[in-house]
Amino acid sequence: QVQLVESGGGLVQAGGSLRLSCAASGSISSINAMGWYRQAPGKQRELVATITSEGSTDYADSVKGRFTISRDNAKNTVSLQMNSLKPEDTSVYYCYTVAHYSDATRYTYWGQGTQVTVAS
């Protein structure tokens, strides 16, 4: 089992910045990829950014150049620095991680979500 706790959401004006953080606990040795999804009301959950245990990153086209994902393997945390925020970035942001187990199974764990609201 892996538990994820997010922090850092809030209200910001367009053009502003926020930093989200997510701390993992539990079966840490099984964690591989970590990242962030978001879901706005009435929309499907979409991948925002992901980072592997080796540090390779990938971003949604809509956030490239504005968001930066980082990871501290020693502290079991993943962060998302969000700059130049736009009203369309308003969503609930969910931290996730994919755990790999010795029997070759994988399981995705989710945080509780944190609200990000960007005012125009």
C-alpha positions as CSV (number, residue, x, y, z in Angstrom):
1,Q,0.0,0.0,0.0
2,V,1.1,3.5,-0.8
3,Q,-0.5,6.7,0.7
4,L,-0.2,10.0,-1.1
5,V,-0.8,13.4,0.6
6,E,-1.0,16.5,-1.5
7,S,-0.6,20.2,-0.5
8,G,-0.2,23.6,-2.1
9,G,-3.4,24.2,-4.0
10,G,-5.3,27.5,-3.7
11,L,-6.6,30.6,-5.5
12,V,-4.3,32.7,-7.7
13,Q,-4.7,35.4,-10.3
14,A,-4.1,34.6,-13.9
15,G,-0.4,34.9,-14.6
16,G,0.5,33.9,-11.1
17,S,2.3,30.8,-9.8
18,L,1.5,27.9,-7.4
19,R,3.6,24.9,-6.3
20,L,1.9,21.6,-5.6
21,S,3.6,18.9,-3.5
22,C,2.9,15.3,-2.9
23,A,4.4,13.1,-0.2
24,A,4.3,9.3,-0.5
25,S,4.4,6.8,2.4
26,G,4.0,3.1,2.8
27,S,5.5,0.6,0.4
28,I,8.0,3.2,-1.0
29,S,10.4,0.7,-2.5
30,S,7.7,-0.3,-5.1
31,I,7.2,3.2,-6.5
32,N,8.1,3.9,-10.1
33,A,6.4,6.7,-12.0
34,M,4.9,9.7,-10.1
35,G,2.9,12.6,-11.5
36,W,-0.1,14.7,-11.6
37,Y,-3.5,14.5,-13.3
38,R,-6.2,17.1,-13.2
39,Q,-10.0,17.1,-13.6
40,A,-12.2,20.1,-14.2
41,P,-16.0,19.9,-13.6
42,G,-17.7,18.1,-16.4
43,K,-14.4,17.0,-18.0
44,Q,-12.4,13.8,-18.0
45,R,-9.3,13.5,-15.9
46,E,-6.2,14.4,-17.9
47,L,-2.6,13.8,-17.4
48,V,-0.6,17.0,-16.6
49,A,2.9,15.7,-16.0
50,T,4.8,12.6,-15.1
51,I,8.3,11.7,-13.9
52,T,9.9,8.4,-13.7
53,S,12.2,7.2,-10.9
54,E,15.1,8.0,-13.3
55,G,13.9,11.5,-13.8
56,S,12.5,11.4,-17.3
57,T,9.6,13.7,-17.6
58,D,6.6,14.2,-19.9
59,Y,4.0,17.0,-20.0
60,A,0.6,17.7,-21.5
61,D,1.0,20.0,-24.5
62,S,-1.2,22.6,-22.7
63,V,1.3,23.0,-19.9
64,K,4.6,22.7,-21.6
65,G,6.9,25.6,-20.9
66,R,4.7,26.7,-17.9
67,F,4.8,23.7,-15.5
68,T,7.8,21.9,-14.2
69,I,7.6,18.5,-12.4
70,S,10.4,17.4,-10.0
71,R,11.0,14.6,-7.7
72,D,13.0,13.9,-4.6
73,N,13.5,10.2,-4.3
74,A,15.2,10.5,-0.9
75,K,12.2,12.3,0.5
76,N,9.6,10.4,-1.6
77,T,8.0,13.6,-2.8
78,V,6.9,14.9,-6.2
79,S,6.3,18.6,-6.9
80,L,4.6,20.6,-9.7
81,Q,5.7,24.1,-10.2
82,M,3.0,26.0,-12.1
83,N,3.8,29.3,-13.6
84,S,1.9,31.7,-15.9
85,L,-1.3,30.1,-14.7
86,K,-4.4,30.5,-16.9
87,P,-8.1,30.3,-15.9
88,E,-8.3,27.1,-17.9
89,D,-5.8,25.5,-15.5
90,T,-8.6,25.6,-12.9
91,S,-9.1,22.0,-11.8
92,V,-8.7,19.5,-9.0
93,Y,-5.2,18.2,-9.2
94,Y,-4.5,14.6,-8.2
95,C,-1.1,13.2,-7.4
96,Y,-0.5,9.6,-8.5
97,T,2.1,6.9,-8.4
98,V,2.5,3.6,-10.1
99,A,3.8,0.8,-7.8
100,H,5.5,-2.2,-9.2
101,Y,5.4,-5.4,-7.2
102,S,7.5,-8.5,-7.1
103,D,4.8,-10.6,-8.7
104,A,4.9,-8.3,-11.8
105,T,1.7,-6.6,-11.0
106,R,1.3,-2.8,-11.0
107,Y,-1.1,-0.6,-9.2
108,T,-1.9,3.0,-9.4
109,Y,-2.4,5.0,-6.2
110,W,-4.1,8.4,-6.0
111,G,-4.0,11.3,-3.6
112,Q,-7.1,13.0,-2.3
113,G,-6.9,15.9,-4.8
114,T,-6.2,19.6,-4.3
115,Q,-8.2,22.4,-5.8
116,V,-6.4,25.0,-8.0
117,T,-8.5,28.0,-9.0
118,V,-7.1,30.6,-11.4
119,A,-9.1,33.8,-11.4
120,S,-9.2,35.9,-14.6
